[in-house]
Amino acid sequence: MIVPGSSSQQLAAALAEETDRALATPTYDRFPDGEGLAAVPDFDADEAVIVAATDADEAWVELLQLQDAVREAGATDVTTVIPYMGYARQDASFGDGEPVSARAMARAISTGTDRVLLVNPHEATVAGFFDVPVEAVDAAGVLADPLPADLDDPLFLAPDEGAIDAAATLRDAYGAGETDYFEKHRDRETGAVAVSPSDAPVADRDVVVVDDIIATGSTMSESVGVLTDRGAARVLTACVHPVLAANAVTKLSVAGVDRIVGTDTVERGCSVVSVASPVADALDAL
């Protein structure tokens, strides 16, 4: 059975349909003292596939409870699908006495599952923190489906060189265009950072800025602003994980973005395409 966390109900339903598995109906309750209780009263299967984005602290607790609940209900095989892994950017100790938060979370998850599927983890190194087998699923290609079919001489632009693979995956799935990435330049006197496309011209072209995650939108909106100033015809943003915290959508709108395209790894208004298909393929390959 597919077991959804409360933040991943849309994706879990799509995955159940994609894989022809039954969809469990968990309950998510809260006691007067603030403690949560996630339960699966209708679970009746040997295999459980828990689908739960950990986009908030309480989501981590909920996931641990769902893992324990399906074991208690008789599951002998548990796969945990983490569409969006919170704390993945805290993959090292950045100061004295600081934890490696991604490692702490991975170890906790490992206690209740037989394997883990991660969708486009922000840092590939986090896979090594788990104590069970882990597979990373690249879902960037699904972002091609909702893009306009009439993009004019499209340029798929990564925010830095490290994200060029995501841009290339999306370009290949779309079937046309070039890829490039932004370079960052720091003024030695003022410390100000400016970004610019490294090589490809952008004037009168449709540009898709591609990243694995848009969190606060600050870097992305700065990039969009540069492209708008340089005469890009349309600027769209595409990301696997549309976290879009606080006023990120407003920042992007003010910068001149034409459209924000995201998947359902984090369920937002711009989650117009599902990662259910690549996740289903990964499940079938297990």
N, C-alpha and C positions, 0 to 999 in steps of 0.2 A: 504494500500500500504506500501511496505518496502521502506524507504527513507535512502539512504546511506550518511554518512559523507565522505569527500574526503579521509580519512585515512582508511576507512572500506568498500571499494567498493567490494572487493573479498568476504568478509564475508556476506555482504548484499545480493549479488547475490546468494550465496549458501543458505542463509536463505529464500529468496524468492522461490527458487526451492523446498526447504524442506517443506515449509508451503503452497505452491501453492498460494501465494499472488503475486500481481503485483509488479513490481519493478519500482519505480519512477526514473527519470533521472534529478537530481539536476544540477544546474550550479554553478560553483565556480569562481567568478570574483574578481578582485582587482582594486581599483581606483588608480589614479596617486599618491594620498597622502598616499597610503599604506593600507587604510581601505578595508576590505573584504566585499563581498556580496554573500551569499549563498541563492539560490532561487530554488523553485520547480515549474516550469511553467506548468508541465504536471500532477500535483497532482489532482486527482479526486476520492476521497473516504471519507467515514465517519471516518474510522480508519486509523491512521498513526502509524507505528512502525519505529522509527528513530534508526538507528544503527550507532554509532559514537564513535570511540575510542578517548579519550582526551589525546593524546600522545604529544601534544605541546600546548603552550598557545593559538595560533590562532585557534586550534581545539575547545577550549571551546567557543570562540565567534561564530564560525561556527555552533556549536550545538545549541546555544541559538537562532541564526537566523533561523535555520531549524525548531525548535519548533514553533517559531512565524509564520514562513511562512506557515506551514501546518494548523495552526489555522486560519490564514487569508484566506486560500484556502477552509475552510469549515470543517476541521476535528473536530469532537466532542469527539473523544477518542484518546489520544496520549500515547503511551508507548515508553519509551526511554531505549534502550539497550546500555549499556556502556561496551563494550568488555574489554577495559583496561581503568581504571580510573587513570589518572594522579593526583598527589598530595595526593594519598591515604596513602602514608607513612608519610605525615605531618598531623597526626591525633591528635596532641596535640600541645600546645604551649611550645616550648623547651627553651625559653629564655624570658627575660623581654621585653614586647612590641611586641612579635612575634604573628602572627595570627595562628589560627587553620585552615590552608588552606583548608583541606579536607571539613571542615564544611562550609566554605564560598562558595566553589564550589558546594557542595550538595544543599545548600539553593538556589543558583542561578538556578540550573537545575530544582529544584522542582517547580519553578514558571511557567514553561511551559509544564508540563507533568502531567498525571494522575497516573503514576506508573513508577518504574524504575527496570530494571534487571541489576545486576552487575555480571560479570563473574569473579570468584575467586578474590574478592577484597583482596589486600595485608593485610589489617587490617579489620577484621570483624566489628569492632566498627564503621566504616564509614557509615554503613547502617543506624545507628541511627541518622545521621546528616540530613537526608532528611526529608522533610515535607510531603512526599507522601509515599504510601506503596512501600516497596523495597523487592526484592527477590534476594538472591545470588545463582548463578548457578555454581555448581561444574563441571568443564569440564576436570579435570585432567585425567579422564579415557580414553578420546579420544587419548591421547598420546601413548596408547598401540598399536594402529593400525600400525604406521610406524616403530615400533621397529623390529629388525630382529627376525624371528621366531626361530632362532637357538641359542639364548642366552644360554651360558654355565653356569649352576648353578647360575642364576642371583641374584644379590643383588641390591635392590632398596634403595638408600641411600639418606636421607634428609640432608641438610646442617646444620640443628640444630633440636632440639627436637620439636620445634614449627611447623615444616613442615612435621612431620612424617605422618600426615593424608594424605597429597598429595602422599607421597611415597606408602602408603598402598593402596590408591585408584588405583594408576597405577599398582601396583603389582597384585591386585585383577582382574583388567581388563585384564592384560597380562595372568594371570592364572597360574603363577609359580613363585618361588623365595622367598626370605626373605626380610625383611625390617630392616633398622637400621638408625642411624643418627650420624652425626659428633659431637664430643665434642671439645670445645675450651679450651685451657690451656694457661694462661698468666704467663710468667716468672716475678716473683715479683721484681727481680733486674733490668732486662732490659726492662720490659714492653712488650716484644715481644709476639705475640700470635701465637700459633701453633694449628693446627686442626688434629684430628685423628678419625677414626671410633671407636665408643664406644665399641662394642663387637665383631661383626662378622668378621671373617677372610676374606681377599680380594684376597690373592694370587691365581693366575690361575683361577679367576672367572671373568665373565663379570659383570661390575658394571654400573648401571644407576643412575646418580646423579640427583635427582628430586627436583625442586623448583617451586614456583608459578611464579617467575619472575627472569630473568637474566638481570640486568641493565648494570653495568660497567664490570661485569665478573670477578672482582678482587677476591671475596670470592670463586666463583666457580672454577676459574683457580687454586687457591691455593689448593682446595680440590682435583681437578683432578691430580695435581702434586703429592700430597701425595699418591694417589691411584696408580699412575704409578710407583712411587718409591717402593711401597710395592708389586709390582709384579702382579697387576691386568691384566687379559688377554686383555680385551677391556674396555675402559671407554667411556660411552656415557652420554650426558647431555640432560635432557628433562625438558621443562618448558612450562607453559601455556602462559606466556607473554614474548616473545623474544624481549625485548627492545633493547638489544645489542648496547648500546651507545658507541660512539667513537671507540676505538680499542678493544672492548670486544671479537670479533671473533678471532682476532689475539692472544690475551692473551690465549684464550682457546686452540687454535691450538698449540701454543708453549708449553703449559702445557701437551699436548699429548692426547687431546680429539679425539675420533674416529669419532663422529658425534654429531651434535647439532640438536635436534628435538624440534620444537615449533608449536604453533597453529596460527591461523589467527586473534587472538585478536589484535595483532600488526603485520602488514603485512611485513614480512622480507623474505629473501631468504630461511630460514630454516622453514618457515610456511608451513609444508607439510601435515597438517591435520586441518580440520575445526571444530569449536565449534558450527556449525549451528544446529546439531542434538539436543544436550542438551538445547540449547537456544530455539529451536522450541518446545521441550517438555514443557519447562517452559511457553512459550506463550500459548500453548494449555491448560495448567492447570489454566490459569487466569480466 
